[in-house]
Amino acid sequence: MKKAIFILLIFFFIPQVLGADLIVTKQNARYRGKVIKITDKGFVVKTVEGTVIVLPKDQIYKIYREDKTILDFVEGTRYYIQVKRPFLPFVFLGIAAGAYAVNKFQDYQLHHRQAEDEKIQNAGPDYQNLNDQSKRDLAWCIVSGLFSAGSFYVAFRPMEVKVPLGRINVSTTSNGVTVALHF
């Protein structure tokens, strides 16, 4: 029985919290609620908790609408943020660099074994193999592995783009007869 009541409460309150606007003031105070009226004094906001407050027009910084529209009162524009991944083709570059890193690691193992075998055959502690390419192969393996990781990071990193929707038009009269807010 308690679970059923809890689930009903969640289904009742979640749409109110998620469907509300986020109003941010210039002092970075955040209010979650709906703008229900515009008066000469400011915006009348009904918060999620149920209280009604009036925020002065000149104190509002941004309003984040529930449909992902952002109203910026400092710049006087409205826009929404679109998330794009324009560098997704870099995945192919990352795959190629990763395959090259694996190839160079296999070359490193082969050349390192050959150098160790040659060192054992000559049995001298002061013996140096000048033809040993294993260190160069290991360096190429590390560099191409880092390049591969960087390519994947760039490819999957989202880029946020502001898509402008127009100017914000807020108008009122001194008598309170005409109130217009065009979003």
Buried (B, 14 or more C-beta within 10 A) or exposed (E): EEEEEEEEEEEEEEEBEEEBBBBBBEEEEEBBBBBEBBEEEBBBBBBBEEEEEEBEBEEBBBBBBEEEBBBBBEEEBBBBEEEEBEBEEBBEBBBBBBEBBBBBBEBBBEBBEBBEEEBEEEEEEEEEBEEBBBEEBBEBBBBBBEBBBBBBEBBEEEEEEEEEBEEBEBEBEEEEEEEEBEB
